[in-house]
Amino acid sequence: MATSNQAGRPPSGSETVTTQSSPLDRAHLSRHTFGDLGLEREVLDLFRTQSLIYLSRVKAARSDIEWRDAVHSLKGSARAIGAWRIAEAAERAEAGNPSSRAASIAKIESSLREVNTFIGTLLEADPPTS
């Protein structure tokens, strides 16, 4: 599995975002949460909620600035947790032209569904300890 560099991006080289089998780089997340499983759970749960808000903003964007701000926010959140496919889709959307926005939204939605389903499975499989 790819690990990230200091900028919160997967490393360059032969292994890319699209070759990862998991939609979430758990090693990256663990480093950013200092191995604290409780914090990891909180961050993942927050990402699930926030990612849907960001997606709504992407879909509602009426200007180029609104579009770039929305996909940039989603990209940063995805990088923070190691959701490289979402980050890559958002980065492409950020750099793309307005005529490709529908395709960008579809790719982002697909990636979000995949990672949020994965997060849900993780949170259900490892219930919090009291």
C-alpha positions in Angstrom: 0.0 0.0 0.0 1.3 3.5 -0.8 2.3 5.7 2.0 2.2 9.5 1.9 4.8 12.1 1.8 5.0 15.3 3.9 2.5 17.1 1.6 -0.2 14.5 2.4 0.0 12.9 -1.1 0.8 9.4 -2.1 4.4 9.0 -3.1 5.3 9.1 -6.8 6.7 6.0 -8.5 5.3 2.8 -9.7 2.5 2.5 -7.1 -0.2 5.1 -7.7 -3.5 5.9 -6.1 -5.5 3.8 -8.6 -3.5 0.6 -7.8 -4.3 0.6 -4.1 -6.7 -2.1 -3.1 -8.1 -0.2 -0.1 -10.0 3.0 -0.6 -8.3 4.3 2.6 -4.6 4.4 3.5 -4.9 3.4 7.2 -1.2 3.7 7.8 -1.4 7.4 6.8 -4.4 7.9 9.0 -2.7 6.2 11.9 0.3 8.4 11.6 -1.9 11.5 11.6 -3.9 10.4 14.6 -0.7 9.3 16.4 -2.0 5.7 16.6 -5.0 6.8 18.8 -7.8 4.5 17.7 -10.4 6.7 19.3 -9.2 9.8 17.5 -9.1 7.8 14.3 -12.7 6.8 14.7 -13.7 10.4 15.4 -11.8 11.6 12.3 -13.4 9.0 10.1 -16.9 9.7 11.4 -16.3 13.4 10.9 -15.0 12.8 7.3 -18.2 10.8 6.4 -20.4 13.8 7.5 -18.2 16.5 6.1 -17.6 14.8 2.8 -21.3 14.8 2.0 -21.5 18.6 2.8 -18.5 19.2 0.5 -20.2 17.1 -2.2 -23.3 19.2 -1.9 -21.2 22.3 -2.3 -19.5 20.9 -5.4 -22.9 20.1 -6.9 -24.3 23.5 -6.0 -21.3 25.5 -7.3 -22.4 28.2 -9.8 -19.1 29.9 -10.4 -15.6 28.8 -11.1 -14.5 30.1 -7.7 -17.2 28.2 -5.8 -16.3 25.0 -7.8 -12.6 25.3 -7.0 -13.2 26.1 -3.4 -15.5 23.1 -2.9 -13.3 20.6 -4.7 -10.2 22.0 -3.0 -11.8 21.5 0.5 -12.8 18.0 -0.4 -9.3 17.3 -1.7 -7.7 18.5 1.5 -10.1 16.4 3.7 -9.5 13.3 1.7 -5.7 13.8 1.8 -5.9 14.2 5.6 -7.3 10.7 6.1 -5.5 9.0 3.2 -8.5 8.7 0.9 -6.2 9.0 -2.2 -8.9 8.2 -4.9 -11.1 11.0 -3.7 -8.2 13.4 -3.5 -7.1 12.5 -7.0 -10.7 12.9 -8.3 -11.0 16.3 -6.6 -7.6 17.4 -7.8 -8.6 16.6 -11.4 -11.9 18.4 -11.0 -10.1 21.4 -9.6 -7.8 21.6 -12.7 -10.5 20.6 -15.2 -12.6 22.7 -17.4 -16.3 23.6 -16.7 -17.5 21.3 -19.5 -16.2 18.2 -17.6 -17.9 19.0 -14.3 -20.6 16.3 -14.6 -18.0 13.6 -15.2 -16.0 15.0 -12.3 -19.0 14.9 -10.0 -19.7 11.3 -11.0 -16.1 10.3 -10.3 -16.1 12.1 -6.9 -19.4 10.6 -5.9 -18.3 7.1 -6.8 -15.0 7.5 -4.8 -16.9 9.0 -1.9 -19.4 6.1 -1.8 -16.6 3.6 -1.8 -14.6 5.2 1.0 -17.7 6.1 3.1 -18.9 2.5 2.8 -15.4 1.3 3.8 -15.4 3.7 6.8 -18.8 2.5 7.9 -17.6 -1.1 7.8 -14.5 -0.1 9.8 -16.6 1.7 12.4 -19.1 -1.1 12.8 -16.3 -3.8 12.9 -14.4 -2.0 15.7 -16.9 -0.6 18.1 -15.6 1.9 20.6 -14.5 0.6 24.0 -16.0 2.2 27.0 
